[in-house]
Amino acid sequence: MIHVFARVPVAGRTKTRLIPKLGAERAAQLSAAMAEDTLAVVRSTGIAWRIEYDGPADHPFLAGRPAVPQVGEDLGERLANALVGGGLAVGTDCPLLDASRLTAAHDAATQGGAPLALERAIDGGYTWIAVSASAVKRGVFCGIPWSTDQTARAQIDRALALRLGAMVYDTGAFDVDVPADLTRLTQRLKRNPAGAPHTRALLASWLKPSER
């Protein structure tokens, strides 16, 4: 299964580092658009999926979708609880995902090919991770410094310390968290005309007619 880790797009509570540039409402709209693009890629894999959400359960974003609340004190516990049976976890802050890589990593982790695979982000974190049930049971998420520029490195080192094989994808991927990421995303979208249609349409709607 693919577990989509998403913060419910409530204005003022999501994409907070972008609020000074975009305002609370637009930051939430961007969060929602990127989540929709992520879900579209996930659905295209044909693998069963569900949303692991953080936020109010009655938000329209969750309506009619398979969803359960995240459980745990930190991200490590939340990942371990969601992936106890093995599978793939993906965030919603990187709308330009590759479905074929997700499928390959998920299948490798759940069918005995590789106990861990991740796509490293340029800020030192990772955009998604696939793990086997055995890796979770052995504590692969323990002791990781979350939300730092060493998160991916520490996650890889933890896997190696447990003598687990690790597949690492360095694709230039990035989460959209700060204004510089938004500029980078705009540039990437120009080179990838088919990618992230929801995010693309939202960003275009913010432009003045003379800028389109």
C-alpha positions as CSV (number, residue, x, y, z in Angstrom):
1,M,0.0,0.0,0.0
2,I,1.0,3.6,-0.6
3,H,0.5,5.9,2.4
4,V,0.1,9.5,1.5
5,F,1.2,11.6,4.5
6,A,-0.8,14.9,4.2
7,R,-1.4,17.9,6.4
8,V,-5.0,18.9,5.9
9,P,-4.9,22.2,4.0
10,V,-6.2,24.6,6.6
11,A,-5.3,28.3,6.2
12,G,-2.7,29.4,8.7
13,R,-1.8,25.8,9.6
14,T,-0.1,24.6,6.4
15,K,2.8,25.8,4.4
16,T,3.5,28.3,7.2
17,R,6.9,29.3,5.8
18,L,5.3,30.4,2.6
19,I,2.7,32.6,4.4
20,P,4.8,35.7,4.5
21,K,5.1,35.5,0.7
22,L,1.7,34.1,-0.3
23,G,-0.6,34.8,2.6
24,A,-2.4,32.1,4.7
25,E,-5.2,31.4,2.2
26,R,-3.0,31.0,-0.9
27,A,-0.5,28.9,1.1
28,A,-3.3,26.5,1.9
29,Q,-4.5,26.5,-1.7
30,L,-1.0,25.6,-2.8
31,S,-0.8,22.8,-0.2
32,A,-4.1,21.4,-1.5
33,A,-3.1,21.6,-5.2
34,M,0.2,19.8,-4.5
35,A,-1.7,17.1,-2.6
36,E,-4.1,16.6,-5.5
37,D,-1.2,16.2,-7.9
38,T,0.5,13.7,-5.5
39,L,-2.7,11.7,-5.3
40,A,-3.1,11.7,-9.0
41,V,0.4,10.2,-9.4
42,V,-0.3,7.7,-6.6
43,R,-3.6,6.6,-8.2
44,S,-1.9,6.1,-11.6
45,T,0.3,3.3,-10.1
46,G,-2.7,1.1,-9.5
47,I,-1.4,0.3,-6.0
48,A,-3.9,0.5,-3.1
49,W,-3.5,3.8,-1.2
50,R,-4.8,5.8,1.7
51,I,-4.2,9.2,3.2
52,E,-2.5,9.4,6.6
53,Y,-3.7,12.9,7.6
54,D,-2.8,15.4,10.2
55,G,-5.6,17.9,10.9
56,P,-9.4,18.1,11.2
57,A,-11.2,15.0,10.0
58,D,-14.2,16.9,8.7
59,H,-12.3,18.9,6.2
60,P,-13.6,18.7,2.6
61,F,-10.1,17.5,1.4
62,L,-10.7,14.2,3.0
63,A,-14.3,13.7,1.9
64,G,-14.9,10.4,0.2
65,R,-11.3,9.3,0.4
66,P,-9.7,6.4,2.3
67,A,-8.1,8.2,5.2
68,V,-6.9,7.6,8.7
69,P,-5.3,10.0,11.2
70,Q,-1.5,9.8,11.8
71,V,-0.6,8.2,15.1
72,G,2.6,8.9,16.9
73,E,4.5,11.6,18.8
74,D,7.0,12.3,16.0
75,L,7.3,11.5,12.3
76,G,9.3,8.4,13.0
77,E,6.5,6.9,15.1
78,R,3.9,7.9,12.6
79,L,5.8,6.3,9.8
80,A,6.4,3.1,11.8
81,N,2.7,2.9,12.7
82,A,1.5,3.4,9.2
83,L,4.1,1.1,7.6
84,V,4.0,-1.7,10.1
85,G,3.1,-4.1,7.3
86,G,5.6,-2.6,4.8
87,G,4.8,-0.3,2.0
88,L,5.6,3.2,0.7
89,A,5.1,6.6,2.4
90,V,5.0,9.7,0.3
91,G,4.6,13.4,1.3
92,T,2.5,15.9,-0.6
93,D,5.1,18.7,-0.8
94,C,6.7,17.5,-4.0
95,P,4.1,17.5,-6.8
96,L,6.5,16.4,-9.5
97,L,6.7,12.7,-8.7
98,D,7.5,9.8,-11.0
99,A,4.9,7.0,-10.8
100,S,7.3,4.3,-12.2
101,R,9.8,5.0,-9.5
102,L,7.1,4.8,-6.8
103,T,5.9,1.5,-8.2
104,A,9.4,0.0,-8.5
105,A,10.3,1.0,-4.9
106,H,7.0,-0.2,-3.5
107,D,7.3,-3.6,-5.2
108,A,10.9,-4.0,-4.2
109,A,10.2,-3.3,-0.5
110,T,7.1,-5.5,-0.3
111,Q,8.2,-8.4,-2.5
112,G,11.7,-8.9,-1.1
113,G,13.8,-7.0,-3.5
114,A,15.1,-4.3,-1.2
115,P,14.1,-3.6,2.4
116,L,14.5,0.2,2.0
117,A,14.3,2.7,-0.9
118,L,14.0,6.4,-0.8
119,E,14.2,9.5,-3.0
120,R,16.6,12.0,-1.5
121,A,15.5,15.7,-1.6
122,I,18.0,18.4,-2.3
123,D,17.5,19.9,1.2
124,G,18.7,16.8,2.8
125,G,15.3,15.2,3.5
126,Y,13.5,12.7,1.4
127,T,10.3,12.9,-0.6
128,W,9.2,9.3,-0.2
129,I,10.4,6.1,1.4
130,A,9.5,2.4,0.8
131,V,10.3,-0.2,3.5
132,S,9.7,-3.8,4.2
133,A,7.7,-5.0,7.3
134,S,10.9,-6.5,8.7
135,A,12.8,-3.2,8.4
136,V,10.0,-1.4,10.4
137,K,10.0,-4.1,13.0
138,R,13.8,-3.8,13.4
139,G,13.4,-0.1,14.1
140,V,14.5,1.5,10.9
141,F,12.9,4.8,11.8
142,C,14.4,5.0,15.3
143,G,16.9,7.8,16.1
144,I,16.4,9.9,12.9
145,P,16.7,13.7,13.2
146,W,13.5,14.8,11.4
147,S,13.2,18.0,9.3
148,T,17.0,18.6,9.1
149,D,19.5,18.6,6.3
150,Q,20.8,15.3,7.6
151,T,17.5,13.4,7.7
152,A,18.1,11.3,4.5
153,R,21.7,10.6,5.4
154,A,20.7,9.5,8.9
155,Q,18.0,7.3,7.5
156,I,20.4,5.6,5.1
157,D,23.0,5.2,7.8
158,R,20.3,3.6,10.1
159,A,19.5,1.1,7.4
160,L,23.1,0.2,6.9
161,A,23.7,-0.1,10.6
162,L,20.8,-2.7,10.7
163,R,22.5,-4.4,7.7
164,L,19.6,-3.6,5.4
165,G,20.1,-2.9,1.8
166,A,19.1,0.6,0.7
167,M,18.2,1.9,-2.8
168,V,18.8,5.7,-3.0
169,Y,17.4,7.8,-5.8
170,D,19.1,11.2,-6.3
171,T,16.9,12.9,-8.9
172,G,17.1,16.5,-7.9
173,A,13.7,16.3,-6.2
174,F,12.6,18.9,-3.6
175,D,9.8,19.8,-1.3
176,V,8.1,23.2,-1.8
177,D,8.5,24.7,1.7
178,V,10.1,28.2,1.3
179,P,9.9,31.0,-1.3
180,A,13.1,29.8,-3.1
181,D,11.4,26.4,-3.6
182,L,8.4,28.1,-5.2
183,T,10.7,29.7,-7.7
184,R,12.4,26.4,-8.4
185,L,9.1,24.7,-8.9
186,T,8.0,27.4,-11.4
187,Q,11.2,26.7,-13.4
188,R,10.7,23.0,-13.3
189,L,7.1,23.2,-14.5
190,K,8.3,25.2,-17.5
191,R,10.5,22.2,-18.5
192,N,7.8,19.6,-17.7
193,P,4.6,20.8,-19.4
194,A,2.6,17.7,-18.4
195,G,3.6,17.6,-14.7
196,A,1.6,18.7,-11.7
197,P,-1.5,20.1,-13.5
198,H,-3.4,21.2,-10.4
199,T,-0.4,23.1,-9.0
200,R,0.4,24.5,-12.5
201,A,-3.2,25.8,-12.9
202,L,-3.2,27.4,-9.5
203,L,0.0,29.2,-10.0
204,A,-1.2,30.4,-13.4
205,S,-4.4,31.7,-11.8
206,W,-2.3,34.0,-9.6
207,L,-0.6,35.7,-12.5
208,K,-1.8,39.0,-13.9
209,P,-3.1,38.7,-17.5
210,S,0.0,40.4,-18.8
211,E,2.2,37.8,-17.1
212,R,0.5,34.7,-18.5
